[in-house]
Amino acid sequence: MDVEELLARAWEAVEKAGIPEPLHEYAFKEALTRLDGQKSRISRVDPKDRDGATGDVEESVAESGNGNAQTTDEIFAKFANESELDVADLERVFYFSNGEPHLNGPRSKLGKTTSDQAKTVATALTAAYDYALDRQASDDVVRAEAARLKCDLGGNWARTMNGLSAVSWIGANRQKQFKTKADTADALRRIVATILGQPTE
């Protein structure tokens, strides 16, 4: 599939899905990622196949806490089950790259101020790591995602993260981790609804 065809198919997928206009940009990026992933499946020769025919083998994208590899579909199914949110909504807000969760953005949907945006990133990623992967999110990972989305707070990071209400920021300096709390799922539900332009209550 050439680049022009890839772009055309991604845009067609966005239009067919009936995605609201404010979400077109990151829906288009997600469609590109998925279509490109289908195009880039690993091809290998099965050792049992002596005539040299190749077969498509999809890469596993993550390992769960017990060491078992999971596909993206399995990750999102677990994420949906744990968070009690629809898979389709989660797939519009999150994506997984090399087994790590990321937010689709756009940054403007994450909060009015940079501080609010950073808190949203911390809460959303904490939920994704816990509910989908059975892992805690490290401070480095969350901060890298905030930087990617252009809402890193620099010297105000610690003060803002100490003020989180829906997740805990715990551990010794340079070993901080984010941990879910009882109301993390409710906070995630509000984040997803806000990003998707849905009613929050």
Buried (B, 14 or more C-beta within 10 A) or exposed (E): EEEEEBBEBBBEBBEEEEBEEBBEBBBBBBBBBBBEBEEEEEEEEEEEEEEEEEEEEEEBBBBBEEEEEBBBEBBBBBBBEBBEBEBEBBBBBBBBEEBBBBBBBEBEBBBEEBBEBBBBBBBBBBBBBBBBBEBBBBBEBBBBBBBBBEBBBEEEBEEBBEEBEBBBBEBEEEEBBBBBBEEBBEBBBBBBBBBBEEEEE
